[in-house]
């Protein structure tokens, strides 16, 4: 169990990129494009590498992979592997699962990951999984997640994956417009929904949804804080101060770099601890709601 009193931060957006056997599920051309976009030369981590990395920094990490084998044709990192690592490292890892909504067994798989593997949330990447979040094909899956009282984290906005490649590597940005999550938030009012990343070029839409729907949050991953849109900083300091979460996007963007730039960004002193730890602790049930 994460000891909220002792960790310095909860990173709400952390990827594992290799299986324990060393397989990389991302096609080489997409991997190279993402590394170039982020200017990253970090080694690709296994689940065990992530635990060691975050323990050394006295941080907790919400850890996940992305299930998009149906689209990529490449074996993915199993969510079971993430859950296994969290059982072995409960002081530092918080396991999220990933289930492609197009799977014929999506509902059964989600239930099994909850009941048998103890996952604490679910990650969706509409660009990679090629679905609009408000497509009714995903609603039965959302029902399972909502019934379990777990949060759902959705990639929104621009994707570093595919950036700079011809045709963007075949990825379609239309799927990650956060407005597609407005219906989901309205139709599942008990489902806690996290909009991952500053949602460029739809930042105002994301802020509006988060203001309007009590069950919507924003994580700040994937961008250095020095590049945050000014309206995002403004609302994080005011009306959304209890609904914004620290996230790095490790390994492409490290928590070390994110936190160094966060220290120089114009966030209020009383808001910083909310972003770094307290908001995530409430959302994850580590603090009273």
DOMIBA-511400 format. One record per residue: residue in three letters; x, y, z of N, C-alpha, C in turn. Coordinates in steps of 0.02 Angstrom, whole numbers, padded with zeros to 5 digits, always signed. Each point is the difference from the previous one (the first is absolute). Layout:
<rs>
AlaXYZXYZXYZ
...
</rs>
This chain:
<rs>
Unk+00042-00060+00000-00042+00060+00000+00044+00062+00000
Unk-00018+00047-00042+00038+00063-00004-00009+00039+00065
Unk+00055+00023+00029-00002+00043+00059+00001+00072-00024
Unk-00058+00030-00005-00006+00067-00028+00041+00050+00041
Unk+00004-00011+00065+00035+00048+00043+00075+00003-00015
Unk+00028-00054-00027+00072-00002-00008+00024+00011-00072
Unk-00042-00017-00050+00022+00011-00069-00002+00075-00015
Unk+00044+00022-00044+00003+00071-00017-00051+00018-00054
Unk-00020-00049-00041-00045+00014-00055-00031-00066-00024
Unk-00056+00007-00035-00032-00057-00035-00002+00017-00074
Unk+00040-00036-00038+00002+00011-00073-00056-00041-00031
Unk-00050+00035-00029-00060-00032-00023+00006-00027-00071
Unk+00059+00004-00031+00004-00020-00070+00069-00029-00015
Unk+00006-00066+00009+00064-00034-00007-00008-00062-00044
Unk+00042-00006-00050-00003-00057-00047+00054-00051+00016
Unk-00017-00064-00008+00051-00052-00007+00006-00014-00075
Unk+00060-00008-00025+00010-00003-00073+00030-00065-00025
Unk+00023-00043+00045+00026-00066-00020-00031-00053+00044
Unk-00013-00059-00029-00018-00057+00041+00061-00021+00041
Unk-00012-00041+00049+00057-00025+00040+00048-00041-00043
Unk-00024-00026-00057+00043-00038-00045+00036+00046-00050
Unk-00016+00066+00002+00036+00048-00043-00034+00017-00065
Unk-00064-00019-00009-00036+00016-00061-00029+00071+00004
Unk+00011+00038-00054-00028+00068-00007-00062-00005-00044
Unk-00060+00016+00026-00060-00007-00040-00011+00057-00050
Unk+00037+00054+00005-00010+00056-00045+00042-00011-00063
Unk-00029+00006-00060+00039-00008-00062+00059+00048-00001
Unk+00057-00022-00028+00061+00040+00004-00007+00071-00027
Unk-00038+00009-00055-00005+00066-00028-00040+00047+00046
Unk-00049-00026+00035-00037+00041+00048+00042+00013+00062
Unk+00039-00049+00021+00044+00010+00058+00051+00055-00015
Unk+00030-00001-00058+00051+00050-00018-00031+00069-00005
Unk-00060+00004-00030-00033+00065-00007-00017+00030+00067
Unk-00025-00041+00046-00017+00025+00067+00062+00024+00037
Unk+00054-00038-00004+00062+00021+00034+00026+00065-00029
Unk-00006+00008-00066+00023+00062-00031-00044+00059+00021
Unk-00065-00010+00002-00047+00053+00019+00014+00024+00071
Unk+00011-00046+00045+00011+00018+00070+00073+00016+00015
Unk+00045-00013-00046+00071+00009+00014+00023-00046+00055
Unk-00026-00062+00000+00013-00047+00054+00052-00052-00020
Unk+00047-00013+00045+00046-00055-00009-00001-00048+00060
Unk-00056+00003+00038-00008-00045+00057-00004-00072-00023
Unk+00031-00047+00036-00008-00071-00018-00072-00021+00012
Unk-00024-00047-00039-00068-00024+00007-00006-00043+00062
Unk-00048+00015+00044-00004-00035+00064-00048-00059-00001
Unk+00017-00053+00036-00047-00052+00018-00038+00023+00062
Unk-00050-00039+00020-00037+00016+00061+00046+00003+00061
Unk+00050-00044+00001+00045-00001+00058+00047+00060-00001
Unk+00020+00022-00059+00041+00060-00005-00038+00061+00026
Unk-00065+00004-00016-00041+00057+00023-00002+00001+00076
Unk-00011-00058+00031-00003-00003+00073+00065+00025+00031
Unk+00056-00022-00027+00065+00022+00026+00010+00075-00010
Unk-00018+00025-00058+00009+00071-00016-00040+00044+00047
Unk-00063-00016+00011-00042+00043+00042+00015-00009+00074
Unk+00019-00059+00021+00019-00008+00070+00062+00043+00016
Unk+00046+00004-00046+00061+00040+00010-00018+00074+00008
Unk-00058+00021-00026-00021+00070+00003-00054+00011+00054
Unk-00016-00052+00036-00051+00004+00052-00066+00026-00027
Unk-00019-00026-00059-00063+00018-00032-00041-00064-00012
Unk-00065+00008-00005-00044-00053-00023-00015+00010-00074
Unk-00015-00054-00035-00011+00002-00072-00063-00038-00019
Unk-00045+00033-00037-00056-00034-00032+00028-00029-00065
Unk+00002-00067-00003+00037-00034-00053-00048-00038-00046
Unk+00013+00003-00065-00043-00034-00048+00036-00014-00065
Unk-00032-00040-00041+00019-00010-00070-00061+00019-00042
Unk+00003-00010-00065-00058+00013-00044-00013-00062-00042
Unk-00062-00024+00004-00021-00059-00038-00024+00022-00069
Unk+00043-00008-00051-00022+00015-00068+00027-00052-00049
Unk+00005-00061+00023+00025-00055-00041-00044-00012-00061
Unk-00066+00011+00007-00045-00011-00057+00017+00046-00058
Unk+00026+00060+00015+00017+00048-00053+00072-00007-00023
Unk+00045-00013+00048+00072-00001-00016+00023-00068-00025
Unk-00033-00053+00020+00022-00067-00017+00060-00023+00040
Unk+00020+00039+00051+00058-00016+00041-00022-00019+00070
Unk+00028-00053+00029-00018-00019+00069+00013+00059+00047
Unk-00047+00009+00046+00005+00056+00047+00027-00022+00068
Unk+00018+00049+00041+00019-00015+00069-00064-00016+00037
Unk-00006-00059+00030-00063-00018+00033-00014+00044+00061
Unk-00063+00018+00008-00019+00036+00060+00013-00042+00062
Unk-00002-00066-00008+00016-00044+00056+00071+00009+00025
Unk+00045+00017-00046+00070+00012+00019+00005+00064+00042
Unk-00038+00050-00018-00002+00062+00039-00028-00015+00070
Unk-00054-00038+00003-00031-00016+00065+00048-00041+00043
Unk+00036-00047-00031+00047-00041+00037+00055+00042+00030
Unk+00025+00049-00038+00053+00044+00026-00026+00042+00057
Unk-00063+00022-00004-00029+00040+00054-00008-00041+00064
Unk-00018-00063-00007-00005-00043+00060+00068-00008+00033
Unk+00052-00002-00041+00067-00008+00028+00029+00066+00026
Unk-00029+00057-00023+00025+00066+00019-00058+00046+00021
Unk-00039-00020+00050-00060+00038+00018+00014+00068+00029
Unk+00063+00013+00020+00018+00064+00028+00012+00054-00052
Unk+00003-00022-00064+00020+00049-00052-00043-00004-00063
Unk-00030-00057-00016-00037-00009-00063-00075-00006+00012
Unk-00038+00036-00042-00073-00003-00001-00019-00026-00069
Unk-00027-00061-00007-00009-00031-00065-00065+00021-00034
Unk+00006+00025-00061-00057+00011-00045+00003-00053-00055
Unk-00058-00023-00021-00005-00047-00056-00016+00037-00064
Unk+00009-00034-00056-00021+00026-00065-00037-00055-00037
Unk-00060+00015-00024-00040-00047-00038-00027+00036-00061
Unk+00016-00026-00059-00025+00029-00062-00075-00012-00003
Unk-00041+00053-00007-00072-00010-00002-00024-00044-00057
Unk+00041-00008-00053-00021-00041-00056+00007-00075+00013
Unk+00032-00018+00054+00007-00071+00016-00068-00033+00010
Unk-00010-00059-00026-00063-00035+00011-00009-00019+00073
Unk+00055-00007+00036-00004-00018+00071+00018+00058+00046
Unk-00011+00062-00024+00022+00058+00038-00031+00003+00070
Unk-00065-00012+00005-00033+00004+00065+00025-00054+00047
Unk+00004-00061-00025+00024-00055+00042+00072+00011+00021
Unk+00040+00025-00046+00071+00013+00017+00005+00054+00053
Unk-00039+00053-00006+00003+00053+00050-00021-00026+00069
Unk-00053-00040+00002-00021-00028+00064+00054-00044+00031
Unk+00032-00040-00041+00053-00043+00025+00059+00040+00027
Unk+00019+00053-00035+00055+00041+00023-00016+00035+00066
Unk-00063+00017+00009-00021+00031+00063-00003-00052+00056
Unk-00036-00054-00013-00014-00049+00053+00060-00043+00018
Unk+00039-00020-00050+00054-00047+00012+00068+00033+00006
Unk+00007+00059-00029+00066+00031-00001+00004+00068+00037
Unk-00057+00023+00023+00000+00059+00044+00022+00065-00032
Unk-00015+00009-00065+00019+00063-00031-00040+00057+00030
Unk+00028+00061-00002-00030+00057+00034-00028+00053-00048
Unk+00001-00015-00065-00027+00046-00050+00015-00027-00070
Unk-00022+00037-00051+00008-00022-00069+00026+00058-00043
Unk+00043-00018-00048+00029+00049-00046-00026-00013-00070
Unk-00021+00053-00035-00022-00004-00069+00041+00048-00043
Unk+00016-00021-00061+00036+00043-00047-00039-00001-00066
Unk-00049+00045-00008-00044-00002-00059+00037+00004-00067
Unk+00057+00035-00004+00037+00003-00063+00026-00069-00019
Unk+00033-00034+00047+00027-00066-00014-00055-00053-00007
Unk-00051+00005+00041-00053-00050+00000-00054+00015-00053
Unk+00004+00058-00030-00044+00020-00055-00074-00005+00018
Unk-00019+00039+00051-00071+00004+00017-00015+00069+00029
Unk-00061+00023-00012-00024+00060+00034-00024-00021+00069
Unk+00022+00034+00053-00020-00021+00067-00076-00002+00011
Unk-00038+00040-00038-00073-00001+00009-00034-00051-00045
Unk+00038-00043-00034-00029-00054-00039-00031-00050+00048
Unk-00062-00019-00013-00035-00045+00046+00032-00068+00005
Unk+00047-00016-00046+00034-00064+00005+00039-00006+00066
Unk+00019+00057+00029+00040+00000+00061-00043+00004+00063
Unk-00064+00011-00006-00041+00015+00059-00005-00058+00049
Unk-00004-00061-00024-00003-00057+00046+00064-00005+00041
Unk+00055+00018-00031+00064+00000+00035+00001+00055+00054
Unk-00025+00059-00017-00003+00054+00049-00045-00020+00059
Unk-00054-00036-00014-00045-00022+00054+00037-00042+00052
Unk+00043-00045-00024+00039-00042+00045+00047+00042+00042
Unk+00033+00047-00032+00048+00042+00036-00036+00044+00051
Unk-00057+00028-00019-00039+00043+00045-00026-00040+00059
Unk-00025-00060-00013-00026-00042+00054+00054-00017+00051
Unk+00061-00007-00023+00056-00015+00045+00025+00062+00036
Unk-00025+00059-00018+00022+00062+00031+00071+00019-00017
Unk+00022-00017-00061+00068+00014-00021+00002+00057-00051
Unk+00054+00038-00004+00006+00054-00049+00021-00026-00069
Unk-00016+00039-00051+00020-00015-00069+00040+00059-00027
Unk+00059-00014-00025+00047+00050-00025+00002-00004-00076
Unk-00012+00057-00033-00003+00002-00073+00053+00048-00027
Unk+00038-00024-00049+00043+00046-00038-00045+00051-00034
Unk+00019+00063+00003-00035+00053-00037+00050+00045-00034
Unk-00022+00034-00052+00042+00048-00035+00052-00031-00045
Unk+00049+00040-00018+00053-00021-00046+00035-00063+00026
Unk+00026-00039-00047+00038-00060+00019+00071+00005-00026
Unk+00048-00008+00046+00070-00003-00020+00014-00062-00041
Unk-00039-00053+00010+00008-00060-00040-00023+00014-00071
Unk+00044-00009-00047-00015+00012-00071+00017+00070-00024
Unk+00016+00045+00047+00016+00069-00021+00061+00002-00046
Unk-00008+00034-00057+00054+00009-00047+00006-00053-00053
Unk-00040-00054+00007+00002-00053-00050-00050+00014-00056
Unk+00012-00025-00060-00051+00006-00053-00067-00028+00024
Unk-00051+00042-00007-00066-00021+00024-00004-00010+00075
Unk+00048+00028+00037-00001-00008+00073+00004-00073+00021
Unk+00032-00041-00042+00007-00070+00017-00066-00038-00002
Unk-00050+00031-00033-00065-00032-00006-00047+00015+00058
Unk+00021+00041+00049-00043+00017+00057-00044+00059-00018
Unk-00062-00001+00026-00048+00053-00013-00013+00040+00065
Unk+00015+00064-00003-00008+00042+00060-00073+00012+00019
Unk-00046-00009-00047-00070+00015+00014-00027-00040+00059
Unk+00028-00058+00013-00026-00042+00054+00015+00029+00069
Unk+00048+00046+00005+00022+00024+00066-00026+00070+00016
Unk-00051+00023-00037-00033+00063+00020-00037-00013+00066
Unk+00014+00038+00053-00031-00014+00065-00076+00008-00001
Unk-00028+00035-00049-00073+00007-00002-00035-00067-00006
Unk+00034-00050-00027-00030-00067-00004-00009-00031+00069
Unk+00032+00029+00051-00009-00026+00068-00054+00036+00038
Unk-00029+00052-00028-00053+00036+00035-00062-00045+00006
Unk-00019-00035-00053-00056-00046+00004+00014-00056+00050
Unk+00061-00026+00000+00018-00054+00046-00008+00024+00072
Unk+00024+00060+00015-00006+00027+00068-00072+00011+00020
Unk-00042+00021-00048-00071+00011+00015-00037-00066+00008
Unk+00017-00050-00041-00035-00064+00002+00023-00045+00057
Unk+00060+00013+00026+00027-00039+00056+00023+00048+00055
Unk-00048+00030+00036+00018+00052+00048+00041-00024+00060
Unk+00002-00066+00012+00042-00026+00055+00069-00021-00024
Unk+00011+00000-00066+00065-00019-00027+00047+00060+00002
Unk+00055-00007+00036+00050+00053+00003+00044-00004-00062
Unk+00000+00054-00039+00033+00002-00065+00058+00050+00004
Unk+00059-00022-00021+00058+00043-00001+00019+00014-00072
Unk+00002+00064-00018+00024+00021-00066+00076+00007+00004
Unk+00035-00046-00033+00073+00002+00004+00028+00053-00046
Unk+00048+00036+00026+00040+00050-00038-00037+00067-00007
Unk+00039+00054-00006-00029+00060-00029-00028-00018-00069
Unk-00064+00015-00011-00036-00029-00058+00007+00041-00063
Unk+00060+00024-00015+00013+00037-00062-00024-00040-00060
Unk-00038+00028-00046-00020+00071-00006-00069+00014+00029
Unk-00023-00043+00045-00068+00007+00028+00002+00015+00075
Unk+00047+00043+00021+00008+00013+00071-00062+00031+00031
Unk-00031+00048-00034-00059+00032+00028-00058-00049+00008
Unk-00007-00046-00048-00051-00051+00006+00011-00043+00062
Unk+00063-00019+00012+00015-00042+00058-00015+00037+00065
Unk+00018+00063+00004-00014+00040+00060-00075+00005+00011
Unk-00037+00013-00053-00072+00006+00006-00032-00064+00027
Unk+00020-00057-00028-00028-00064+00023+00017-00012+00073
Unk+00063+00015+00018+00021-00011+00070-00037+00046+00048
Unk-00013+00061-00022-00040+00046+00041-00072-00024+00007
Unk-00028-00025-00054-00071-00016-00003-00017-00066+00033
Unk+00045-00050-00005-00014-00067+00025+00043-00013+00062
Unk-00035-00013+00056+00036-00011+00063+00044-00062-00002
Unk-00014-00045-00046+00037-00064-00003+00055+00001-00053
Unk+00023+00059-00020+00054+00005-00049+00059+00037+00030
Unk+00060-00026-00014+00063+00025+00025+00047+00011-00059
Unk+00056+00034+00012+00051+00011-00052+00068-00020+00029
Unk+00038-00042-00037+00070-00009+00020+00045+00041-00046
Unk+00056+00020+00026+00043+00049-00033+00060-00032-00034
Unk-00006-00063-00020+00056-00037-00027+00014+00016-00073
Unk+00058-00019-00022+00017+00004-00071+00026+00067-00024
Unk-00002+00050+00043+00025+00067-00016+00043+00024+00058
Unk+00053+00035-00015+00035+00037+00052-00045+00056+00025
Unk-00004+00012+00066-00042+00055+00025+00017+00068-00028
Unk+00061+00009-00025+00016+00066-00028-00037+00013-00066
Unk-00029-00052-00029-00037+00008-00063-00076-00004+00009
Unk-00024-00003+00063-00072-00006+00011-00036+00061-00027
Unk-00058-00009-00032-00040+00058-00021-00019+00042+00061
Unk+00001+00066-00006-00013+00042+00058-00068-00011+00032
Unk-00051-00018-00040-00066-00010+00030-00001-00063+00043
Unk+00043-00050-00017+00004-00060+00041+00029+00017+00068
Unk+00053+00040+00001+00030+00021+00063-00050+00042+00040
Unk-00035+00044-00034-00049+00043+00034-00053-00041+00036
Unk-00029-00048-00034-00054-00040+00031+00028-00049+00051
Unk+00060-00026-00011+00030-00043+00050+00012+00037+00066
Unk+00013+00065-00006+00011+00041+00060-00065+00022+00033
Unk-00056-00009-00033-00063+00027+00026-00055-00054+00002
Unk-00046+00001-00049-00058-00043+00004+00014-00074-00006
Unk+00055-00018-00030+00017-00071-00008+00056-00022+00047
Unk+00013+00037+00050+00057-00014+00044-00004-00069+00033
Unk-00059-00027+00009-00008-00066+00031-00014-00055-00051
Unk+00011+00015-00065-00016-00049-00052+00057-00009-00050
Unk+00059+00025+00017+00057-00004-00045+00054-00043+00033
Unk+00033-00043-00041+00045-00052+00026+00068+00004-00033
Unk+00052-00011+00040+00067-00008-00027+00005-00065-00039
Unk+00028+00005-00060+00018-00059-00039+00060+00018-00043
Unk+00045-00047-00010+00060+00015-00039-00005-00023-00072
Unk-00018-00063-00011+00003-00037-00063+00066-00037-00006
Unk+00026-00021+00057+00061-00040+00002-00009-00063-00043
Unk+00052-00019-00039+00068+00025-00002+00012+00057-00050
Unk-00049+00016-00043+00012+00051-00051+00012+00069+00031
Unk-00036+00014+00053+00013+00061+00039+00009-00023+00073
Unk+00057+00015+00028+00015-00026+00067-00030+00044+00054
Unk-00015-00028+00059-00023+00041+00055+00053+00050+00022
Unk+00063-00016-00008+00053+00047+00019-00005+00064-00041
Unk-00007-00007-00065-00006+00059-00043-00066+00037+00014
Unk-00054-00037+00006-00065+00031+00011+00000+00041+00064
Unk+00026-00029+00054-00001+00034+00065+00047+00060+00000
Unk+00056-00004-00035+00046+00057-00003-00034+00059-00034
Unk-00038-00014-00054-00034+00054-00035-00062+00023+00038
Unk-00032-00045+00037-00057+00018+00041+00020+00050+00054
Unk+00060-00008+00026+00024+00045+00053+00004+00072-00024
Unk+00011+00010-00065+00005+00067-00027-00064+00025-00032
Unk-00051-00042-00003-00063+00019-00032-00043+00040+00049
Unk-00046+00042-00025-00038+00046+00043-00060-00032+00035
Unk+00013-00053+00038-00053-00031+00040+00004+00028+00071
Unk-00057+00008+00031-00003+00026+00068+00029-00051+00049
Unk+00031+00026+00054+00032-00044+00047-00049-00048+00034
Unk-00061+00023+00012-00048-00044+00032-00033-00050-00048
Unk+00011+00010-00065-00027-00046-00051+00050-00056-00015
Unk+00063+00014+00007+00052-00049-00019-00010-00068+00035
Unk-00009-00003+00066-00009-00066+00031-00064-00035-00022
Unk-00051+00037-00019-00061-00031-00026+00015-00035-00066
Unk+00036+00033-00044+00017-00029-00065+00047-00059+00008
Unk+00050+00008+00042+00052-00051+00005-00023-00064+00034
Unk-00048+00004+00046-00016-00059+00039-00071-00004+00024
Unk-00026+00054+00029-00063-00006+00037-00060-00015-00044
Unk-00004+00031-00060-00057-00013-00044+00000-00073-00022
Unk+00058-00026-00020+00004-00070-00020-00017-00047+00057
Unk+00022+00017+00060-00014-00042+00058-00075-00006+00012
Unk-00037+00055-00008-00073-00003+00008-00032-00041-00056
Unk+00022+00012-00061-00029-00035-00057+00011-00075+00005
Unk+00058-00021+00024+00017-00070+00004-00024-00033+00065
Unk-00033+00039+00042-00025-00027+00063+00052-00010+00053
Unk+00057+00034-00008+00053-00005+00050-00009+00053+00056
Unk-00044+00047-00013-00021+00050+00049-00076+00002+00000
Unk-00031+00021+00054-00073+00007+00000-00023+00049-00054
Unk-00056-00015-00032-00026+00043-00053-00024+00066+00030
</rs>
